[in-house]
Amino acid sequence: MRLTAARLVTLIATVLGILVVGVAPVSAAPAAGQGLLSIGGLQRTYLVHAPPGAANGLVINLHGAGLTGRDQAVTTNYDAIADRYGFVVAYPDGVDLSWADGRGASVPDRQGVDDVGFLSTLITELTRQYAISPGRVFVTGMSAGGFMAQRLACDRADLVAAVVSVAGTLGATVPCAPSRPVSVLAVHGDADPVVPFGGGPMVGRGGPSVIVSAPELVNRWRAIDRCPPPVDTPGRSSSTGCADGTAVEFAIIGGGGHVWPTGFGFDASQAGADFFAAHAR
C-alpha cells in the first residue's frame, strides 16, 4: 500500500501515542486543582497548586472562619509566592467553614471532627504524590486557620517542620507537647479586635473561647524549642539557634487589625515563605 505524506504523519502520530501511553509513569504527580479525601466518614475537599518545576516543599494554607480554601488562596496570593520558591501549596476546606482547633468554639470541634487527622493524611498524600522530602512540610493559616496551624504543630511535629500563624494563637486549655522542636513565626496585629493580642476571652464565628496571648504563644515555643534569649528590634523579636536548628520569631504589626497583612511594610505571605525556605529540616 502506498503511503501518502498525510497518512504517514497520521501513522507516526498513532504509534508515538501508543508508546507514550505505554511508558507513562504510574507515580506521576497529579495535575493541580480540586482534591478529595475521605476521612472519618466525611468527604473532605481541598485545592492544590503545583509549581511549574520540581517541587521543593509543601505548604498547607488554612483559611479563617467563614471562608474557604479558595478564599484563602485569593487573600494570600500564595500561588504566586509558592511558584517562586518551588512549593506545592494546598488550601483545605474546613467543616462548616471552620476548624476543630481545640477551643470548642466551632461546629467541627463540637462534632468531634478530626481535623488533625485530616490534615495529617493530606500531608502524607501530597508528599507522596509530589515526592516532597518529609523535612520540607510547612503550615500557615489566618485566624481560625492560625489556631489550627498551631494545634497541628503541637500534635504532629513529626510531620511539620515550621509553622506561620497569622492573627491566631492557641486555646488556653489546648495542650502543646510536640514530639520535636518546630520553627515558629507568629504574626499578630496589636490592635486586633477579634483575636486579642493580649489573650483572654474572645468571641468568634463559632462562639466564645479563651486564648493565650500572642506574646505567651511565642514564649511557650521558645521554651519548647529551648531557645536562647531573643533579639528585639522594632516590630520584631527573633530567637535563633534553638534546638535542632529551629527558630522562633514574633512579628508585631503596630496598629494592625484582624487581617492577613500586606501593608504596614510587612507582607505575611512573603515573610512566611522566606521563613519556610530558611527552616526546613
HELIX and SHEET records of a PDB file:
HELIX    1   1 ALA A    5  VAL A   23  1                                  19    
HELIX    2   2 GLY A   69  THR A   76  1                                   8    
HELIX    3   3 TYR A   78  TYR A   85  1                                   8    
HELIX    4   4 VAL A   95  LEU A   97  5                                   3    
HELIX    5   5 VAL A  107  GLN A  111  1                                   5    
HELIX    6   6 ASP A  115  GLN A  129  1                                  15    
HELIX    7   7 PRO A  134  ARG A  136  5                                   3    
HELIX    8   8 ALA A  144  ASP A  155  1                                  12    
HELIX    9   9 ALA A  214  ILE A  224  1                                  11    
HELIX   10  10 ALA A  243  GLY A  245  5                                   3    
HELIX   11  11 ALA A  268  ALA A  278  1                                  11    
SHEET    1   A10 GLY A  33  ILE A  39  0                                        
SHEET    2   A10 LEU A  42  HIS A  49 -1                                        
SHEET    3   A10 PHE A  87  PRO A  92 -1                                        
SHEET    4   A10 GLY A  57  LEU A  62  1                                        
SHEET    5   A10 VAL A 137  MET A 142  1                                        
SHEET    6   A10 ALA A 162  VAL A 166  1                                        
SHEET    7   A10 SER A 183  GLY A 189  1                                        
SHEET    8   A10 VAL A 248  ILE A 253  1                                        
SHEET    9   A10 ARG A 236  SER A 239 -1                                        
SHEET   10   A10 VAL A 231  THR A 233 -1                                        
SHEET    1   B 2 GLY A 200  GLY A 204  0                                        
SHEET    2   B 2 GLY A 207  ILE A 211 -1                                        
END                                                                             
